[in-house]
Structures are given as structure tokens and as C-alpha cells.
């Protein structure tokens, strides 16, 4: 129930909050609920991914992406993620999720998400995501075109390139 209430709040607030440029940072605020806790009495690992989903939804809805998911009936899906936990979030602790697009190639968007509490970095993640339609994956160029966003052909930062190389190295060893 807790996640549904948070989902509805993000969705409804997206209509009233300031619209974002596609490359701006979305910030959403939460508080750790008792239902977010694990046996160690801090936020369970899976809940981090859930609140990050909501952060990406806020970014999408406030940056004109609403058109893509409602009119075009496209879906945003995750292809990979890397998360690093720095500090634990305790019950009732306030925190904020910062989400921003840090790069893309012809198929994928790369999103950085950071969780802060009282100005301290708690968690950071890199997410690889794309849009799909009934016909399959939607190229980033088409997404940019639909959103009327000026873009470069490809933008992969050194961090993204390193992460992709690391993922490929892990794949080769399995």
C-alpha cells in the first residue's frame, strides 16, 4: 500500500510541479516508513530500487515524457543497473532522490540517481533504460525528436564507458 500511495503522489504532483527540461535533475522527497525496513531496521535494498523507479517517473512526467507514455503508449524499461550503498537510511529518516540523464547512445539512456539525506550521499546508482513500443525498442533519436529536444548523436561519459566495459568483462567471464 505504501508504494501505491507514493506512486499516486508522484503522478499527481507532476501536474503541479515546475516542468523540467529533459536534462535537468528531478528531485523527489520521501521519508523511510516502517514498511520500508528490513530485519536490521534500515531501509531494505529492494526499496531503494522502488523509490528510484519513482524518481525516474517524476523525471519522465515532468520533462514532457508524459506524451510518450500516454499518447504513444511507450514504456520505459530497465536494461541494467549498478548501485552502490554508502550509508543506511533509518526509520522515519527524510531523504531525497535526485535523477538525471547523464548520457545516451543510439538505443539506451543512462540515468544517474543519487539518494541524499541531510546533505549526505547515501546511495548512488547508474541505470541503463530505453523506451519500447509495440514494434520494439525506440531509438533515442526518435525519443528526442518526439520531445523536440536538441541532442548530440551520442553522449557517453567516461563513467558510462567504464561501466559498460566492466559489464562486458563480467559477461565474458561467465
N, C-alpha and C positions, 0 to 999 in steps of 0.2 A: 504494500500500500504506500509506503514511504516513497518509493521511486515514482509511482504514478502521480503523486501529489507534486513532486519535484518536476516531473515532465510537464504537467499541466501549467505549472508556474512559469517554466522557461518558455513554453509555447505562448501563453497569454502575454507575458512581459515583452516578448519580441515585437508585439504590435505597438507597444507604448514606449519602448526604449529608443534611444537615438540610433538611427540606421548606421551601419558600418560600411566602410569601404572594404572591398574584398580582401585587402591585405592588412587591414587593421587588426588589433588584438581585441578579442571578446573577453570580457571578464564577468564571471558569474559568481555569486556569493552563496555559501552554504554553511550549515552547522552540522557537526557529526551527531547523528541521532543514535539512541541506544540500539536500534535495529541495524546500524552500520558496523557494529562491533564484532570482533572475533573472541576467541577464548582468552586472549591476552588483554582484553579490554581496550584495544585500539582499533582503528578502522581496518576492516578486513581488506585484503589485497583486491578482491574482486570488486569491491565498492569503488575503489579508485577508478577502475575502468568504466564503471557505470556513471560516475559523475563527470568523467572526461567525455563520455558519449553526450551528455547534456551540454557540456561546454562547446563541443563541435556543433551540436544542433543550434545553439544560440548564435554561433558564428555564421552558420548557414542561413538561418532565418533572417538575421539582421543585415546580411550582405546581399540581398536580392535573390538568394538561393531558394526562397520560398516559391518563386516562379518555377524553378526546375523540378521541385518535388511535387508540387500540386498540379501545375498545368502540363508539364512534360511527363509527369509520373516517373521521374527518375528516382533511383535510390542511391544513397551514399553507402558504400560498403568498405570495410577494412580489409586490407591485404596482409598487413604485418604491423607489429608494434614492438617497441622496445621501451621498457620502463625502468627507472632507477629510483629506489626509495631512499631518502636521506634522513628523514625524521618521521616518527609516528604521530598520527592525529588521534587525540584522546576524545572521550565522550564530551559532547556539548561544545567542543572547540570550534571556533569560527575559522573558515578557510575560504579561499577564492581560487577559481580555476581560470587560468589565462590560456587562451587558444589562439594560434595564429598560423597562417600558411607560411612556410619557410622555403618552399621550393616545389618544383614540378618537372615532369618530363612529358613525353607525348601521351602517356597513359595515366600516370599517377600524380596525386597531390601529396605533399609531405607536410604534416602539421606538427608543430611543436606545442606541447601542453605542459604547463607548469602549475603546480599547486603550491600556494603560499599561505602561511598563517602568521599573523603579526609581523609581516615583512620578511619572514624566514622561508627559504625554499624548502619544501617538504618532499616533493616528488617532481620528477621531470620525465616526459615521455615523448617519443617521436612515433608518429602514426603515418602509415602509408595507406592512402584511401583513393577510391575512384568512384565515379558515377556509373551506374548501369541503367540501361533501358531494356525494353522487351527484346531489342535486337542485339544486346550485348553491351560491352563496355563503351563508354562515351569518351572520345579523345578530349584531352584538356583543351585543345584549340577550340573545339565545339562548345565546351563549357564557357570559355572566355568569350566567345562570340555571342552566345545566348545572353550572357550577363553584360555585354557591351563593355568589357574590361580590356584595356590596352595591356598587352602582355609581350614578353620576350618568348622566343621559340622554346627555350628550355632554361631552367634555372636550378642547378643543383649545387648547393653549397658544399664546401669541403666536409662538413659534418655529415651531410646526407651521403656523399660519395663514400666516406669511410664506413658508414653504417651499412650501405649496400654491399661493399666489398666484404665486410665481416659476415653478413648474411650469406653471401655466395660461398665464402670459405667454409662456413658451417655446413652448408648444403653438400659441398664436395666431400666432406669427411664422413657423411652418413651413408 
